[in-house]
């Protein structure tokens, strides 16, 4: 594991996270022996817009039954389980953080989706898969921690079949000024590597993709953050992404909102196809 990857894994890693999620489920009145994929939605969608953003990104893929989908930077497995629960596809997720992969496997077994979803501990720059073995791929808020985008998208292209669809939803650079830290994906600029939408398109095309859709979702993000922060004034719910972010969740969310309001960053949804 490279030095930057170690820092990223350390940023996200938390040995107590699974225990907090289990307690949150119990406090929410969820029966653990009848856990459904939707019960985890408040905590497992660790990206701007949560489940709504996942559903939007997956809908843009127009998946067919029987396809094998790759989730790059899968976190604790939310998007992978969503795809498996709402389609006839199988899904493999990869993530750099050991705790995330262990939790993803545990929650997937608890929801009864273990026969359709698997997870691998691996770097997105060097995935343990053969060439052309995936029909489609998705990545939600993962590239922001990866400096070498050329290597990232080339590796994703390598493991995808020609014609396969790639849906990515990432925070991208807009204005020229520095962003406020900490944010959910990084405590400082040391592990934050944002690109503009134009730069991202160029790198994707150089890696062997044709970009078909580029959608700026800034307005969606502003509404989401304002809604989330307003609800938080009543106190945090028993189950939510604050469990993943830890005690610094409020300042990370406020900083992200201010960065978006200042025009420095914005979330962008893209859809590309492997040539």
Residue pairs with C-beta under 8 A, 6 or more apart in sequence:
1 9
1 96
1 123
2 123
4 145
4 147
4 190
4 191
5 96
5 123
7 190
7 191
8 96
8 97
8 145
8 191
9 96
9 97
9 98
11 145
11 185
11 186
11 187
11 191
12 75
12 96
12 97
12 99
12 100
13 97
13 98
13 99
13 100
14 99
14 244
14 246
15 99
17 76
17 99
17 103
17 243
17 244
18 99
18 102
18 103
18 106
20 243
21 40
21 43
21 76
21 103
21 107
21 239
21 243
22 32
23 238
24 43
24 238
24 239
24 240
24 243
25 32
25 35
25 39
25 40
25 239
26 32
27 238
27 239
28 39
28 237
28 238
28 239
30 39
30 239
32 110
35 107
35 110
35 111
36 85
36 111
37 81
37 82
37 84
37 85
37 111
37 113
38 85
39 111
40 78
40 81
40 107
40 111
41 50
41 51
41 78
42 50
42 237
42 239
42 240
42 241
43 76
43 239
43 240
43 241
43 243
43 244
44 75
44 76
44 77
44 78
44 81
44 107
45 51
45 53
45 54
45 78
45 79
45 241
46 75
46 76
46 78
46 141
46 184
46 241
46 244
46 245
47 53
47 54
47 140
47 141
47 169
48 141
48 169
48 171
48 217
48 220
48 221
48 224
48 225
48 256
48 267
49 56
49 217
49 220
49 221
49 224
49 267
50 224
50 241
51 78
51 82
52 220
52 224
53 140
53 169
53 217
53 220
53 267
53 269
54 78
54 79
54 82
54 140
55 82
56 169
56 269
57 79
57 138
57 140
57 167
57 168
57 169
57 269
58 79
58 82
58 83
58 86
58 138
58 167
60 167
60 213
60 269
60 271
61 69
61 136
61 138
61 165
61 167
61 271
62 165
63 69
63 83
63 87
63 89
63 136
63 165
64 89
64 135
65 87
65 88
65 89
66 88
66 89
67 89
67 90
67 135
67 136
68 89
68 90
68 91
68 92
68 133
68 134
68 135
68 136
69 80
69 83
69 89
69 90
69 91
69 92
69 134
69 135
69 136
69 137
69 138
70 91
70 92
70 93
70 94
70 129
70 134
70 136
70 137
70 138
70 156
70 159
70 160
71 77
71 79
71 80
71 83
71 91
71 92
71 93
71 94
71 137
71 138
71 139
71 140
72 94
72 124
72 137
72 138
72 139
72 142
72 156
73 94
73 95
73 96
73 124
73 139
73 140
73 141
73 142
73 143
73 145
74 80
74 93
74 94
74 95
74 100
74 104
74 119
75 95
75 97
75 100
75 104
75 244
76 100
76 103
76 104
76 107
76 244
77 93
77 103
77 104
77 105
77 107
77 108
77 117
77 119
79 93
79 138
79 140
80 91
80 92
80 93
80 104
80 108
80 117
80 119
81 91
81 107
81 108
81 111
81 113
81 117
83 89
83 91
83 138
84 90
84 91
84 113
84 116
84 117
85 111
85 113
89 116
89 135
89 136
90 116
90 117
91 116
91 117
91 118
92 117
92 118
92 119
92 120
92 129
92 134
93 101
93 104
93 117
93 118
93 119
93 120
94 119
94 120
94 121
94 122
94 124
94 127
95 101
95 104
95 119
95 121
95 122
96 121
96 122
96 123
96 124
98 121
101 119
101 120
101 121
104 119
105 114
105 119
108 114
108 117
108 119
120 127
120 128
122 128
124 139
124 142
124 146
124 152
124 155
124 156
125 146
125 148
125 151
125 152
125 155
126 155
127 155
127 159
129 159
130 159
131 158
131 159
132 158
132 159
132 160
132 161
132 162
133 159
133 161
134 159
134 160
134 161
134 164
135 160
135 161
135 164
136 160
136 164
136 165
136 166
136 167
137 156
137 159
137 160
137 164
137 165
137 166
137 167
138 166
138 167
138 168
139 156
139 166
139 167
139 168
139 169
139 170
140 168
140 169
140 170
141 169
141 170
141 171
141 184
141 185
142 170
143 149
143 152
143 168
143 170
143 193
143 195
143 200
144 170
144 171
144 185
144 186
144 192
144 193
144 194
145 185
145 186
145 191
145 192
145 193
146 152
146 193
147 193
149 193
149 195
149 199
149 200
149 203
150 203
150 206
150 207
153 203
153 204
153 206
153 207
153 209
154 207
154 208
156 166
156 207
157 207
157 208
157 209
157 274
160 166
160 274
161 274
162 274
162 275
163 273
163 274
164 273
164 274
165 271
165 272
165 273
165 274
166 204
166 209
166 271
166 272
166 273
166 274
167 269
167 270
167 271
168 269
168 270
168 272
169 217
169 267
169 268
169 269
169 270
170 200
170 267
170 268
170 270
171 185
171 194
171 265
171 266
171 267
171 268
172 194
172 195
172 196
172 197
172 200
172 265
172 266
172 267
172 268
173 194
173 195
173 196
173 264
173 265
174 196
174 263
174 264
174 265
174 266
175 262
175 263
175 264
175 265
177 262
177 264
178 189
178 264
179 189
179 192
179 194
179 255
179 259
179 264
179 265
180 255
180 258
180 259
181 187
181 188
181 189
181 192
181 255
182 188
182 248
182 251
182 252
182 255
183 192
183 252
183 255
183 256
183 259
184 241
184 245
184 252
184 253
184 256
185 191
185 192
186 192
194 265
195 203
197 214
197 216
197 268
197 270
200 268
200 270
201 211
201 214
201 270
204 211
204 270
204 272
205 211
208 274
208 275
209 272
209 273
209 274
209 275
210 272
210 273
210 275
211 270
211 271
211 272
212 271
212 272
212 273
213 269
213 270
213 271
214 268
214 269
214 270
215 268
215 269
215 270
216 266
216 267
216 268
217 266
217 267
217 268
217 269
218 260
218 266
218 267
220 267
221 260
221 266
221 267
222 257
222 260
222 261
225 253
225 256
225 257
225 260
226 257
228 253
229 253
229 254
229 257
231 237
232 242
232 250
232 253
236 242
236 249
241 249
242 249
242 250
245 252
245 253
256 265
259 265
260 266
